[in-house]
Structure formats: C-alpha cells, structure tokens
Amino acid sequence: MTVQPRLPPWWWDEAGADEPEEALEGDVDADVCVVGGGFTGLWTALALKEREPSACVVLVEAETCGSGPSGRNGGFVHGYWASLAELVPLLGRDSALELARAGERIVPAVRALGADDVWLREGGLLMVSASPAQDAAVEHAVAAAADAGVAEQAVPLEADAVAARVRSPVFRRGVFFPDGATVQPARLVRALRRRVLDVGVELHEHSPAAFRSGEVTTARGRVRAPEIVVAINAAATGWRPVARHVTNFGSYVVLTEPVPELLEQIGWTGGEAIVDARMFLHYFRTTNDGRVLMGSGSGPIGFRGKLDARFTSDGATAARAEHGLRRLLPGLADGRIERAWGGPIDVSADHLPFFGTVPGSGHVHYGLGYSGHGVGPSWLGGQILASLSTGRDDEWTALALATRRVPSLPPEPLKRLGGGVVRSAIMACERADEDGRRAPLPARVAATLPRLFGMEIGTR
Ligand SMILES: Cc1cc2nc3c(=O)[nH]c(=O)nc-3n(C[C@H](O)[C@H](O)[C@H](O)COP(=O)(O)OP(=O)(O)OC[C@H]3O[C@@H](n4cnc5c(N)ncnc54)[C@H](O)[C@@H]3O)c2cc1C
C-alpha cells in the first residue's frame, strides 16, 4: 500500500529551513507590496529590485516562503518549447514563438542562483508515449516544432533511442526537448529567499494578509503601498477578479528510497525529466542522491477555491502515482516508496498562466493559472508583474501571458460538478487505453466535452 501523503515534503527535510522572518507588526509604507512568498512572489520581488534598486518592496507570506506548491513540486523547470503544439493554435505562430523564446531565459536565471546549490540538472525533458493513444501527442509535438521552423527544440526518438536514455517495456517512442531541467525546489526557494533578503526586500512571514487597493492588512500590521502584487496562486482561485478563469486540481507525488543501482540497470542516468503523454500526466525524475520521484496530476478538483484536505491527504491520487511508477518503470519494482505528498495546482481554462491588473483598481496586479507548470514560468511571471507594478510597457507585458483574452470556466457549482464528470471520464479513457481496452461510450463523449467549449482539457 502506498505511503499516506503528508507534509512537509521530503525536499524540506533535505534542504533544511532558515529562521523565519518576523511577522508584520504596525504600519509600514512601501512602493510595492507583494502578497505571497512562493516562486512568483519571490521572483517578482527580485525583479522589482533589479528594475528599481531604491524601491521599498515589502513581501508578506502567510506561512513561510515556499510552504505552498513552490516547496512541494516535482522540480521540473522548463519554459514553453514542449507546449508549442498547443500554443500555436491558441496564440498564433508568432506569439507562440515569442513566448517559447522568452522561456529560454528561465534556466539561465536559475543557474545564476547557484546551479549546485539548487541541484540544477540540465538533462532536458523527455515526453514518452506509454500507450497507443499517446503516440499522437508525441508526433504532434514533433510536427509543431518542425512546422514552426524550430525542429531542434523537439527531437523525435524512436523506441531504441528512448531506451538508450531509459529502458521500459511500455515506452513506445518519445520526443526530447533539450530546454528542460530539474531542481530541488525547496533549495530553489531557499536560494531565492536569501537573495531577496540580500537585495533589501522587507520580508514578513507568518503574516496571512487581506488586500485591497492601496492597502495590505494582517492580524497585527498594515502595509500602505500604491502598487500591490497578488502572488498567492491557488489561494486566489475563489477571488472574484480571477475566479471565472481558474480552478484547483490536486497533484501528488511519491518518492522512493535511493535506488542508484536500479537506475544504472535501466540506464536512466542522464538526469532527464520525463512525462508521459496522458492528459492527467505522470511526471518523473531522479534526484542527486539516486531517488525517483513520480507524480500524478490526477487529484481531486476543488470547490469555490477552498484549499482543504483534498489537496494534501488524498491517498487515492498518491496510489495512482505509485501505480504509474510500477507500470512505467517496472525495473524499479524493488524500490520502496518512502514519502508521498501533494498540493493544489491552479488550472486555467486554456492551461496557460495569466497576468494582469484588476480593472478599476489601477494598481492591484495578479498572476496565476500555471496549470501544474509554474516552476519555470513563475520567472516569466516575476518579470511581467515587476513591469506591471512599475508602470512599464515592455517585452514582458507584451507577452501573450499578459495580453490574451483568457477563456472562462463555468460558474460554481457547475465548475466543480462538470469538472468532476470530465475528470472521471478522462481517467476512465486513459486507464482503458493503457489496458488495451476501448473505454465505454459515455466516458469517451464526456472526455471530449471541454474541447467543444474551447477549453484545453480532455483526452489527447
Ligand atoms: C505536487 C505538485 C507538483 C508540481 N510539480 C511541478 C513541476 O514539476 N514543475 C512545474 O513547473 N510545476 C509544478 N507544480 C506547480 C508549481 O509548483 C506551481 O505552479 C508554482 O510553485 C506556483 O508558484 P506560486 O508562487 O505562484 O504559488 P505558491 O507556491 O502557491 O505560493 C503562493 C504563496 O502565497 C501564500 N499565501 C496564500 N494566501 C496568502 C495570503 N492571504 N497572504 C499571504 N500569503 C499568502 C502561500 O502560503 C504560498 O506560500 C507542481 C505542483 C504540485 C502541487
């Protein structure tokens, strides 16, 4: 039986934590107040100080920096080359390429924080097909890059070329995206947090905040700031200005004990980050000490933005992650699962994050909707939010992440109920496909519904 999910994640045990900064007390004036100390808030604070070194920037975090998904994730770091096939129809070729090129600056920014310190491993990202229905997604990714004139960003791999990187009886073919890496996420949080303090950002932890135009308030303090950046990710899903565009799903990971000899045996020693080509994909990677992390994005759907136990204690999703590990990498069967944990992912209707300013407020800026892919893109988010909150109109605010019209999801309770039906249908189809069966017709029909409404959710 799978280990029950619990917090903190193993990443924090390995990284260790610095002493928390004091909670906010009393009144403070600032030029910009950032709410939320995950990757988005931390990169934003850093980008603000780079643009305006003399600006007074205050960051308030409800718990400690990285206590949300930023300290719990799989540590896959990549931009948008792997998403080109979805981006081109959504944004058009030029905007899609512009976004993917902007994303190439993410890994160098992480590297600049100290590659060894954050366990940066630039082994690329590999998408494998692990069932007949997944072949099309791999082919689609290769074709999209070739059509856009960037074939080198999505290199097709036949079965033997996949096996040269990692051996599995179920991998049929793959596509390799060179622009991908992994990190130890809690180490990245710690490095960013230290850097933010070094450059003079005033950080307050254990300070859950409420915000409105010009003011951020906590239990015992207040920040008066003309510019406010809301970087609270899944906690913003019930917030009226963004609620129509985003919902929360659970994502869970399991982590094995160190298994370096087994990794040698299956030939997975190149540090590749790997995903299969499901809708609720499996994502898997190795760590510096020879463990394997396997994640499944098939967790429960939230309701009205509430962040409750379904995002931290859902044993069924952790069990699906373990099932994925055993099916996809049977050569690791002797590897014991040591830990499991989970968190919410903020899924937008088109699976892309969005950044903007609350209409009418003029000065309350937000960014979320990473859809389970925010470790790298939060760096782009930091650039965009820093530009928005310093009144700049530049290459960052011109990105489609800040300019496109974001599709809406249905209102609650339809969002939760409809989402639940579609989620179950997709899972039934993907399970049937892996077992070599045809899914029942109702499941096949329900799984295609979101696409009919222009949403990037459904079977591939
Ligand atoms: C299990 C799991 C695996 C994942 N794996 C990957 C992966 O491998 N690669 C990838 O790219 N993405 C992955 N993701 C997604 C990724 O972790 C997120 O997209 C990213 O961390 C979002 O960063 P953030 O700063 O926007 O949000 P968060 O990390 O959620 O930070 C928001 C912060 O705001 C704070 N906060 C909330 N409300 C308030 C308030 N009222 N006042 C003050 N502070 C507040 C929270 O405490 C939190 O620290 C994964 C997510 C999960 C859950």
The ligand as a MOL file (V3000), in Angstrom:
LIG
                    3D

  0  0  0     0  0            999 V3000
M  V30 BEGIN CTAB
M  V30 COUNTS 53 58 0 0 0
M  V30 BEGIN ATOM
M  V30 1 C 2.6380 18.1430 -6.2000 0
M  V30 2 C 2.9530 19.2420 -7.1860 0
M  V30 3 C 3.9080 19.0040 -8.1610 0
M  V30 4 C 4.2250 20.0120 -9.0770 0
M  V30 5 N 5.2460 19.7900 -9.9600 0
M  V30 6 C 5.6350 20.7790 -10.7930 0
M  V30 7 C 6.7780 20.6130 -11.6190 0
M  V30 8 O 7.4830 19.6060 -11.5500 0
M  V30 9 N 7.1090 21.6230 -12.4690 0
M  V30 10 C 6.3600 22.7660 -12.5390 0
M  V30 11 O 6.6790 23.6390 -13.3560 0
M  V30 12 N 5.3150 22.9800 -11.7070 0
M  V30 13 C 4.9470 22.0280 -10.8230 0
M  V30 14 N 3.9240 22.2580 -9.9490 0
M  V30 15 C 3.2930 23.5810 -9.9250 0
M  V30 16 C 4.2000 24.6210 -9.2560 0
M  V30 17 O 4.6240 24.1460 -8.0150 0
M  V30 18 C 3.4420 25.9410 -9.0990 0
M  V30 19 O 2.9410 26.3440 -10.3580 0
M  V30 20 C 4.3130 27.0640 -8.5680 0
M  V30 21 O 5.0040 26.6600 -7.4130 0
M  V30 22 C 3.4510 28.2790 -8.2780 0
M  V30 23 O 4.2110 29.2250 -7.5620 0
M  V30 24 P 3.4760 30.4490 -6.8870 0
M  V30 25 O 4.4960 31.2690 -6.2190 0
M  V30 26 O 2.6220 31.1300 -7.8890 0
M  V30 27 O 2.4860 29.8000 -5.8440 0
M  V30 28 P 2.7070 29.1530 -4.3890 0
M  V30 29 O 3.8890 28.3040 -4.3400 0
M  V30 30 O 1.3910 28.5620 -4.0350 0
M  V30 31 O 2.9520 30.4010 -3.4780 0
M  V30 32 C 1.8940 31.2090 -3.0170 0
M  V30 33 C 2.2220 31.6200 -1.6000 0
M  V30 34 O 1.2330 32.5500 -1.1750 0
M  V30 35 C 0.9910 32.3200 0.1990 0
M  V30 36 N -0.3250 32.8760 0.5110 0
M  V30 37 C -1.5410 32.3780 0.1920 0
M  V30 38 N -2.5050 33.1830 0.6520 0
M  V30 39 C -1.8950 34.2170 1.2760 0
M  V30 40 C -2.3550 35.3780 1.9390 0
M  V30 41 N -3.6590 35.6570 2.0530 0
M  V30 42 N -1.4350 36.2220 2.4830 0
M  V30 43 C -0.1200 35.9790 2.3670 0
M  V30 44 N 0.3790 34.8930 1.7280 0
M  V30 45 C -0.4990 34.0340 1.1670 0
M  V30 46 C 1.0740 30.8010 0.3490 0
M  V30 47 O 1.3590 30.4400 1.6930 0
M  V30 48 C 2.2000 30.4640 -0.6130 0
M  V30 49 O 3.4590 30.3760 0.0300 0
M  V30 50 C 3.5540 21.2690 -9.0230 0
M  V30 51 C 2.5830 21.4930 -8.0490 0
M  V30 52 C 2.2850 20.4890 -7.1370 0
M  V30 53 C 1.2520 20.7590 -6.0870 0
M  V30 END ATOM
M  V30 BEGIN BOND
M  V30 1 1 1 2
M  V30 2 1 2 3
M  V30 3 2 2 52
M  V30 4 2 3 4
M  V30 5 1 4 5
M  V30 6 1 4 50
M  V30 7 2 5 6
M  V30 8 1 6 7
M  V30 9 1 6 13
M  V30 10 2 7 8
M  V30 11 1 7 9
M  V30 12 1 9 10
M  V30 13 2 10 11
M  V30 14 1 10 12
M  V30 15 2 12 13
M  V30 16 1 13 14
M  V30 17 1 14 15
M  V30 18 1 14 50
M  V30 19 1 15 16
M  V30 20 1 16 17
M  V30 21 1 16 18
M  V30 22 1 18 19
M  V30 23 1 18 20
M  V30 24 1 20 21
M  V30 25 1 20 22
M  V30 26 1 22 23
M  V30 27 1 23 24
M  V30 28 2 24 25
M  V30 29 1 24 26
M  V30 30 1 24 27
M  V30 31 1 27 28
M  V30 32 2 28 29
M  V30 33 1 28 30
M  V30 34 1 28 31
M  V30 35 1 31 32
M  V30 36 1 32 33
M  V30 37 1 33 34
M  V30 38 1 33 48
M  V30 39 1 34 35
M  V30 40 1 35 36
M  V30 41 1 35 46
M  V30 42 1 36 37
M  V30 43 1 36 45
M  V30 44 2 37 38
M  V30 45 1 38 39
M  V30 46 1 39 40
M  V30 47 2 39 45
M  V30 48 1 40 41
M  V30 49 2 40 42
M  V30 50 1 42 43
M  V30 51 2 43 44
M  V30 52 1 44 45
M  V30 53 1 46 47
M  V30 54 1 46 48
M  V30 55 1 48 49
M  V30 56 2 50 51
M  V30 57 1 51 52
M  V30 58 1 52 53
M  V30 END BOND
M  V30 END CTAB
M  END
